[in-house]
Amino acid sequence: ASSVFKAEQYEKAGAGFMEVARLHPQTEYAPVSLYNAGLAYKRMQRWEEALAAFQNYAQKFPEKAKAERVAEEVAGLYESQRNFQAALATLDGYRQTLKPEEDAWLEVTLRMGEDALALGNDARAIETWRAAARFPQRGHVGRLTTLARLGELLERVGRREEAVVVYRDLASSTTKPEWVSAAKARVEAILAESVRKP
């Protein structure tokens, strides 16, 4: 099954991996086979079969699934189908198994905000990104990205004073000149606009 996967014969690979998992459910080959079957079906955009393989893997091998970050694969499948509610629920459940100082927690939280935004739930996106902004590594690129997205959203919903605070946090959290310059430019633009308004 691995050789046909590498040859991009995903139909044969998916079936082969599922057969290995079925015939050898108690061996070390089963979790790898289920995961690879999910990937093969994903490549073919056969979302339901990919989802079934990943969910079967997560159910039978929860510790391995957490280490492989299978919940993120499942959420990605839901996102591909534009089922952002299911993606958000999947990511939220996974995030609860992580520690807030882990990189994976930050990445999942940032993604949850994007899914909330795709659902049109600005309030949840803001709440989610505010949680991510408290990530302990102030200069972490995921935190900086979160601050930029949060600032943009706060501006868009008319909460400009809060956006200024976020952009200032962004400018003071990085040494990258382009990030500092962009954040300071947004602060200046917001303040200039507020002076012009009566």
N, C-alpha and C positions, 0 to 999 in steps of 0.2 A: 504493500500500500504506500509506503514511503517513497519508493522509486517512481510510482505513477503520479504521486502528488508533486514531486520535484519536476516531473515531465509535464506538469500542468494538465494532467488528465484527471480533473477533479471528480468527475462522475464515478470513475472506477475507484479513485482513492477514497472517496466518501463511503462507498459501499464496502470496500475492503476494510477500512478502519472499523466500521460498524460490525462487520463480521468477526473481526479479531476480538472486539469488546464482548460480543455475544458468546463466542466460543471459549474465551478465557477471562471470565468476569472477576476471578479472584487473583489474577496475576498482576505483575507490574505493568503489563502491556495494556490493560483495560483503561486506566485513566488517560494514558497518552493517546490511545486509539480514539476514545470519545472526544478528546480535545481536538485532535487532528481532523476527525470527521466533521466537527463543527466548523473548523477553518475551511475545509474543502467545500462544504455546502455554502458557507458564506461567500467564498470566491465565485460560486455559481449563482449567487443571489437567490438561493433557495432558503429564504429566511426561516420558514417554519421548521424545516429539517435541521438547520443550523441551531436554532433555538432549542429544539428538542435534545440535540446532542450535548450542547453546553449545559442545559438544565439537568440532564441525566448525570453528567459528569459532576456537577456541583452537588447533587443529591447523594450520589454514591461515594464521593471523595471530597468532602467539604474542606478539609485542611489543604489538600493539594489545589483545590479550586481557588481558595483564598490566595495561596502563594502565586498561582498563575493569573490572578486577577480576572477570573472568568466572568465575574459580575460586570466588569467593564465591557467585555465582549457581548454579553447579553444586552446590556444597555445600548451598545452600538447597533445591534440588530434592531432593537425597538426604534432607535433614532433613524435608521435607514428606512423604516416603515412609517416614519413621522408619528410614531406613538410615543410622544414625549412624556405623557403621564406615566406610562409603564417604565420608561427609561428612568425617570426621576425616582419612582418608587424603588426600582432595582438599585440605583446608585445610593439612595438614602439608606437602604438596608445594609448595603456593603459598607458604607461610611461608618455605620455604627459599630462595625467590627474593628475599625482602625483607631489609632491614637491621633489626637489633634496635632501632634508634633511630627507625624510621618509625612513624607512627600506625597505618598498615595492619597492621604486624607485631603491634602490641599488640592491635588489634581482632580479628585472626585468632586470636591466642593465647588471648584471653579466650573466644572462641567455641569453640575446640578443647577448652577445659576443660569447657564446657557439654556438648559432644557426648560427651566421656569420661564425664561424670556421667550422661548419659542412657543410656549403655551399662552403667552400674553399676560403672565402673572408677574408684573413688575415688582410688586411688594415682596413676593417670595424670592425673586432674584436679588433684590437689595438685601434682604435679611440673610440670604445664603452667602453673598459676597462679603457682607460685613463680618460674618463668622470667619471667612477665609482671610480677611484683612488682619485678623488677630493672630495669624500664624507667627510663631516665635522668631523665625529667621527673616528679619525685616527685608533683607536684600534678595531673598529668593525670587527667581524669575516668575514663578507661579503667583507669588504674593503681589509682585509688581504688576503683572498682567491683570490680576483681580482688581487692584486699585484703579488701573486705567479703565477697565470695563465698568466698575462701580461709578467712577466719576462721570463717564459718558452717560450712563443711565440716569444718574441723579440730575444731570443737566437736562436731559430729555424730558424728565417728568417735572421740571421746574423747581427742583430743590437745589438751587444754585449755591446757597451758602454752605450746604453740606458737601457739595461737589468741590468747593474751594478747599475745605478741610482735607478731603481725600486727596486732591491733587498736591497739596502741600506735603502731606504724608508721603506720597509717591516721590516727590522731588527730594525729600530729605532721606529717603530709604535707599537711594541708589547713587552710584558714582558714574553711571553711564551718561555722558553728556547729552545724548539725544533724548533720553528719557527725562532728564532734569529740565532740559530746554522745552520740551513739549508740555510737561506738567506746569511749568512756570508760565508758559504762553497761555494755557487755558485759564490759569488764575487771573492773569492780567486782563484777558478778554472778558471774563465774567465780571470782574470788578469794574472795568470800564463800562460795560453794559449796564450795570446797576447804578452807576453815577448818572448815565444818560436818562434813565427812567425816573419819572417824578415820584 
